[in-house]
Amino acid sequence: MDCLFCKIIAGEIPSKKVYEDDQIYAFYDIEPQAKTHVLIVPKAHIQGAGEITAKNSDVIAHIFERLPSLAKQMGLDGGFRVVTNWGDDGCQSVKHLHFHLLGGQKLSGQMC
C-alpha cells in the first residue's frame, strides 16, 4: 500500500508525534491551518469517513474519547475544532481517515 499516513505510522516517514497508543497516532500537520494543528489517524487503514462501518467504528469512538486529553495536552483550554474531509469534493488530500484538531487561537466562523 502506498499510503502516506501508513508510512508515517510505520516510522518510514518522520513526523512530530504528539500521541500514540495501540489504535491511533497523532502528529503535527506540516502545513498548519491554525496555531495548533494536529492530525489524529487510526493505525488501521480506513480510506475515509465514507468507509466507517459498524466493524471499524470503535476506533472513531476511541479517537473522540482521547480528544479531551489531547486538547488539554495541547493547551486548547479556550476551545478547539475537529474536522475530517471525505472524497475529492470534500478536499480529502490523503486517502487515510484523519481528523484535524485545530485551535490555539480564535478560529474563523467560516468552515470553507
Phi, psi and omega in degrees: 000136181253064183251123181305312184289327175298322179291323176295313179301320181284352181084009179284335177236130182293151175210164177261095186291139175252321185201148175206140168219195185289345183247333187224161178223132179235137182207160180290138175289138181281348175233072187298140178255003177206169180306317173245124180217105182242140174260135178241121185232143171289145177290326175287135182287117170236127188299322180176184185302330180287356179242019175282130181228176176298332181283335182239003185288346178298326179290330177292316176300318180299317178301312183288335173289330180274341183307312181302318180288324176296315180298318178296316178302324182276357180076027183269052184292335181276356180126171181200170177235142175239127185225143168226147179247148179226127173074177183295316180293335177270005178063039175284112185273330177240125185277057174216124183311130177208150179244135176267122173258113186241140176175203181086003180196167173290118182274154178296147175286345179278143181260354178214000000 
